[in-house]
C-alpha cells in the first residue's frame, strides 16, 4: 500500500493508535477502530483530517490528530527530499 495518499497515511496512523491504545488497555482503542473502519470504507481520497469529519466516527479530536500526522509526514518528506 502506497503512503502517498492521505487516506493511506490516515489508515496507518489510526492502526498504530488503535494498537497502542489496546496495548495500554485504553478504551479509546474502540474509537480508533470505528474511525479506521469508516476510513477503510471511504472510496474518495480525503485531503486532510478536517475533511475526514464527514465520515462516521471521526470527530474533531481524531481529525486534529490526523491533521497533525499529515503535517509531520509532509515535514519528513520535505527533509528527506532536501538532500
C-alpha positions in Angstrom: 0.0 0.0 0.0 1.4 3.4 -1.0 1.8 6.1 1.6 1.5 8.9 -0.9 -2.3 9.5 -0.4 -3.6 11.0 2.8 -6.1 8.1 3.3 -3.3 5.6 3.5 -1.4 7.8 5.9 -4.5 8.2 8.0 -5.2 4.5 7.9 -1.7 3.7 9.1 -1.9 6.3 11.8 -5.2 5.0 13.2 -4.0 1.4 13.1 -1.0 2.4 15.2 -3.1 4.5 17.6 -5.6 1.6 18.0 -2.7 -0.8 18.6 -1.1 1.4 21.2 -4.4 2.0 23.0 -5.2 -1.7 23.1 -1.7 -2.5 24.5 -2.3 0.1 27.2 -5.7 -1.3 28.0 -7.1 2.1 27.0 -10.8 2.1 25.9 -10.0 4.6 23.2 -8.9 1.7 21.1 -12.6 1.2 20.3 -12.9 4.8 19.0 -9.8 4.4 16.8 -11.2 1.1 15.5 -14.5 2.7 14.5 -12.7 5.6 12.8 -10.5 3.2 11.0 -13.4 1.2 9.7 -15.0 4.4 8.4 -11.8 5.4 6.5 -11.5 1.9 5.1 -15.0 2.1 3.7 -14.4 5.5 2.1 -13.6 5.4 -1.6 -12.7 9.0 -2.0 -9.3 10.5 -1.2 -9.6 12.9 1.7 -7.1 15.7 1.7 -6.9 16.3 5.5 -8.3 15.5 8.9 -11.0 18.1 8.7 -12.4 16.5 5.6 -12.4 13.2 7.4 -15.0 14.5 9.8 -17.7 14.0 7.1 -17.3 10.3 7.8 -19.0 8.5 10.7 -17.0 8.0 13.9 -14.4 10.8 13.1 -14.9 13.8 15.3 -12.8 16.9 15.8 -10.3 15.3 18.2 -9.4 12.5 15.8 -9.5 14.9 12.8 -6.9 17.1 14.6 -4.7 14.1 15.2 -5.0 13.1 11.5 -4.0 16.7 10.5 -1.0 16.6 12.8 0.0 13.2 11.4 -0.2 14.7 7.9 1.9 17.8 8.9 4.5 15.5 10.4 4.6 13.3 7.3 5.0 16.3 5.0 7.8 17.7 7.1 9.6 14.4 7.0 9.2 14.2 3.2 10.5 17.7 2.9 13.5 16.9 5.0 14.2 13.7 3.1 13.9 15.5 -0.3 16.3 18.3 0.7 19.4 16.1 0.4 
